[in-house]
Amino acid sequence: MKFSEIVNLFGDIATDNSLTISQNQDPEITGIAAIDEATSGNISYVEGAKFASFIAKSNASALILPPDKTLQAQAQERGIAWIATSEPRLLFAKAIALFYQPYHPTPEIHPTAVIHPTAKIGNDVYIGPHAVIQPGVEIGNNVVIHPNVVIYPDVKIGDRTTLHANCTIHERSQIGADCVIHSGAVIGAEGFGFVPTRTGWYKMQQSGYTVLEDGVEIGCNTAVDRPAVGETRIGRDTKIDNLVQIGHGCTIGAGCAIAGQAGMAGGVKLGNRVILAGQTGVANQAKIGDGAIASAQTGIHNDVAPGEIVSGSPAIPHKLYLKIYAIYSRLPEMYQTFRQLQRQSKGVGNKE
């Protein structure tokens, strides 16, 4: 496929960008690659000036660049075709989609699948080997259920949702359209609810629901628990990474991104477009406002205001955290200075 043809396929995102073909050539593009691994025939991308050194060494035939004239000039000098855009990573994602599509099986029901006669199965559904679908389940159209998936009673699954191998959907969970549940994930299992008594722990039954709205993606081995009463809800278009724990009764807004090994205790509320970086922990009942961001390994014990960026444990404003961290790295030097001042002070006192 010619580079100019690829650019035309990018659609509206490329309408306000300029396309330059170096040396009057329109290279043939056969694949995509990272900038430091690209070879002839590959298209790659550069997000900003800090990656400028890669252009000088790259063997890519075409690059997606930001609107940076210096980077564009570098590509031009090396005879690399380029297109400039304010969103180079997004354009590269669109390029990947031109060369790779994930595996999507042909609709069928494998003979080893176990499907209760009361289950309702939509049109053009794939159900793989040894999948188990229990009573009262409702499955929409064009759903893909890979091998060994277990769906408990009374679950509802929307159109075009994909359940990857070995994930488990517990009773009465509701999963919207266009969701993706990756392997090993568990949706709607019992929340961690126990009441302490004089004789030990009394188990509180978890009678609530788990709801995933449309377009939610859940990573491998992530758990989203159901509550004792009420619901655990994941908002539309929220993306959750691998190995994340969502406690019972949590409410997560729309368009959030939660990275690997993050964990939320029960009753946490996230607004819309919240970002939690890896290994962030959120304490019971904490509220995080719209657009807030927590950096990696942040421990959130109290509410976070909308739009705030926090770091550290316990969490504090990110700018303050950076100042404290700068001081922290100088503590040995500061301690030595303090000891010297102490000795000098004692020496003065002794002379008096």
Residue pairs with C-beta under 8 A, 6 or more apart in sequence:
1 28
1 29
1 30
1 98
2 26
2 27
2 28
2 29
3 21
3 26
3 27
3 28
3 29
3 43
3 61
3 62
3 81
4 19
4 21
4 26
6 29
6 43
6 62
6 95
6 98
7 14
7 19
7 83
8 14
9 94
9 98
10 91
10 94
10 95
11 94
13 85
13 87
13 90
13 91
13 94
14 83
14 85
14 91
17 83
17 84
17 85
18 83
18 84
19 82
19 83
20 72
20 76
20 81
20 82
20 83
21 27
21 81
22 75
22 76
22 78
22 79
22 80
22 81
22 82
23 79
25 79
25 81
26 81
27 41
27 61
27 62
27 81
28 41
28 61
29 41
29 42
29 43
29 61
29 62
30 41
30 42
31 41
31 42
31 43
31 99
32 42
32 43
32 44
32 92
32 95
32 96
32 99
32 100
33 39
33 42
33 43
33 44
33 60
34 44
35 44
35 45
35 46
35 51
35 54
35 55
35 58
35 60
35 63
36 54
36 57
36 58
38 44
38 58
38 59
38 60
38 61
39 59
39 60
40 59
40 61
41 61
42 59
42 60
42 61
42 62
43 60
43 61
43 62
43 63
43 64
43 92
43 95
44 58
44 60
44 62
44 63
44 64
44 92
45 63
45 64
45 65
45 88
45 89
45 91
45 92
45 95
46 52
46 54
46 55
46 63
46 64
46 65
46 66
46 71
46 88
47 66
47 88
47 89
48 66
48 68
49 68
49 70
49 71
52 70
52 71
52 74
55 63
55 71
55 74
55 75
55 78
55 80
56 74
56 78
58 78
58 80
60 80
61 80
61 81
62 80
62 81
62 82
62 83
63 75
63 80
63 81
63 82
63 83
64 82
64 83
64 85
64 88
64 91
64 92
64 95
65 71
65 72
65 75
65 82
65 83
65 84
65 85
65 88
66 84
66 85
66 86
66 88
67 84
67 85
67 86
68 84
72 82
72 84
75 81
75 82
76 82
83 91
85 91
104 144
105 126
105 128
105 144
105 146
106 126
107 124
107 125
107 126
107 142
108 126
108 127
109 115
109 121
109 125
109 126
109 127
110 127
110 128
110 129
110 130
110 131
110 147
112 129
112 130
113 127
113 128
113 129
113 130
113 131
113 132
113 133
114 130
114 131
114 132
114 133
115 121
115 127
115 131
115 133
116 133
116 134
116 135
116 136
116 137
118 135
118 136
118 137
119 133
119 134
119 135
119 136
119 137
119 138
119 139
120 137
120 138
120 139
121 127
121 133
121 139
122 139
122 140
122 141
122 142
122 143
122 159
123 141
123 142
124 141
124 142
125 139
125 141
125 142
125 143
125 144
125 145
126 143
126 144
126 145
127 133
127 145
128 145
128 146
128 147
128 148
128 149
128 165
129 147
129 148
130 147
130 148
131 145
131 146
131 147
131 148
131 149
131 150
131 151
132 149
132 150
132 151
133 139
133 145
133 151
134 150
134 151
134 152
134 153
134 155
135 153
135 154
136 153
136 154
136 155
137 151
137 153
137 154
137 155
137 156
137 157
138 155
138 156
138 157
139 145
139 157
140 157
140 158
140 159
140 160
140 161
140 177
141 159
141 160
142 159
142 160
143 157
143 158
143 159
143 160
143 161
143 162
143 163
144 161
144 162
144 163
145 151
145 163
146 162
146 163
146 164
146 165
146 183
147 165
147 166
148 165
148 166
149 163
149 164
149 165
149 166
149 167
149 168
149 169
150 168
150 169
151 157
151 163
151 168
151 169
152 168
152 169
152 170
152 171
152 172
152 173
152 188
153 171
153 172
154 171
154 172
155 169
155 170
155 171
155 172
155 173
155 174
155 175
155 188
156 173
156 174
156 175
157 163
157 169
157 175
157 179
158 175
158 176
158 177
158 178
158 179
158 214
159 177
159 178
160 177
160 178
161 175
161 176
161 177
161 178
161 179
161 180
161 181
162 179
162 180
162 181
163 169
163 181
164 180
164 181
164 182
164 183
164 185
164 220
165 183
166 183
166 184
167 181
167 182
167 183
167 184
167 185
167 186
167 187
168 185
168 186
168 187
168 189
169 175
169 181
169 187
169 188
170 186
170 187
170 188
170 189
170 190
170 210
170 226
171 188
172 188
172 209
172 210
172 226
173 187
173 188
173 209
173 210
173 211
173 212
173 226
174 209
174 210
174 211
174 212
175 181
175 187
175 212
175 216
176 212
176 213
176 214
176 215
176 216
176 236
177 214
177 215
178 214
178 215
179 212
179 214
179 215
179 216
179 217
179 218
180 216
180 217
180 218
181 187
181 217
181 218
182 217
182 218
182 219
182 220
182 222
182 242
183 220
183 221
184 220
184 221
185 218
185 219
185 220
185 221
185 222
185 223
185 224
186 222
186 223
186 224
187 210
187 212
187 218
187 224
188 209
188 210
188 224
188 225
188 226
188 232
189 223
189 225
189 226
190 206
190 225
190 226
190 248
191 206
191 208
191 225
191 226
191 227
191 228
191 232
191 247
191 248
191 249
191 266
192 225
192 247
192 248
192 266
193 203
193 204
193 205
193 206
193 227
193 228
193 248
193 266
194 201
194 202
194 203
194 204
195 201
195 202
195 203
195 204
196 202
204 228
205 228
206 225
206 226
206 227
206 228
206 248
207 228
207 229
208 226
208 227
208 228
208 229
208 230
208 231
208 232
208 248
208 249
209 226
209 230
209 231
209 232
210 224
210 225
210 226
210 231
210 232
210 233
211 231
211 232
211 233
211 234
212 218
212 224
212 234
213 233
213 234
213 235
213 236
213 237
213 238
213 254
214 236
214 237
215 236
215 237
215 238
216 234
216 235
216 236
216 237
216 238
216 239
216 240
217 238
217 239
217 240
218 224
218 234
218 240
219 240
219 241
219 242
219 243
219 244
219 260
220 242
220 243
221 242
221 243
222 240
222 241
222 242
222 243
222 244
222 245
222 246
223 244
223 245
223 246
224 232
224 234
224 240
224 246
225 232
225 245
225 246
225 247
225 248
226 232
226 248
227 248
227 249
227 266
228 248
228 249
230 249
231 249
232 246
232 247
232 248
232 249
232 250
232 251
233 250
233 251
233 252
234 240
234 246
234 252
235 251
235 252
235 253
235 254
235 255
235 256
235 272
236 254
236 255
237 254
237 255
238 252
238 253
238 254
238 255
238 256
238 257
238 258
239 256
239 257
239 258
240 246
240 258
241 258
241 259
241 260
241 262
241 278
242 260
243 260
243 261
244 258
244 259
244 260
244 261
244 262
244 263
245 262
245 263
245 264
246 252
246 264
247 263
247 264
247 265
247 266
247 267
247 268
247 284
248 266
248 267
249 266
249 267
250 264
250 266
250 267
250 268
250 269
250 270
251 268
251 269
251 270
252 258
252 270
252 274
253 270
253 271
253 272
253 273
253 274
253 290
254 272
254 273
255 272
255 273
256 270
256 272
256 273
256 274
256 275
256 276
257 274
257 275
257 276
258 275
258 276
258 280
259 276
259 277
259 278
259 280
259 296
260 278
260 279
261 278
261 279
262 276
262 277
262 278
262 279
262 280
262 281
262 282
263 280
263 281
263 282
264 270
264 281
264 282
265 282
265 283
265 284
265 285
265 286
266 284
266 285
267 284
267 285
268 282
268 283
268 284
268 285
268 286
268 287
268 288
269 286
269 287
269 288
270 276
270 288
271 288
271 289
271 290
271 291
271 292
271 306
272 290
272 291
273 290
273 291
274 288
274 289
274 290
274 291
274 292
274 293
275 292
275 293
275 294
276 282
276 294
276 298
277 293
277 294
277 295
277 296
277 297
277 298
278 296
278 297
279 296
279 297
280 294
280 295
280 296
280 297
280 298
280 299
280 300
281 298
281 299
281 300
281 313
282 288
282 300
283 299
283 300
283 301
283 302
286 300
286 301
286 302
286 303
286 304
287 303
287 304
288 294
288 300
288 303
288 304
289 303
289 304
289 305
289 306
289 307
289 308
290 306
290 307
291 306
291 307
292 304
292 305
292 306
292 307
292 308
292 309
292 310
293 308
293 309
293 310
293 318
294 300
294 304
294 309
294 310
294 311
294 315
295 309
295 310
295 311
295 318
295 321
297 313
298 310
298 311
298 312
298 313
298 315
299 312
299 313
299 314
299 315
300 310
300 314
300 315
301 314
301 315
302 314
302 315
304 310
304 315
308 317
309 317
309 318
309 319
310 316
310 317
310 318
310 321
311 317
311 318
311 321
311 322
312 321
312 324
316 324
327 334
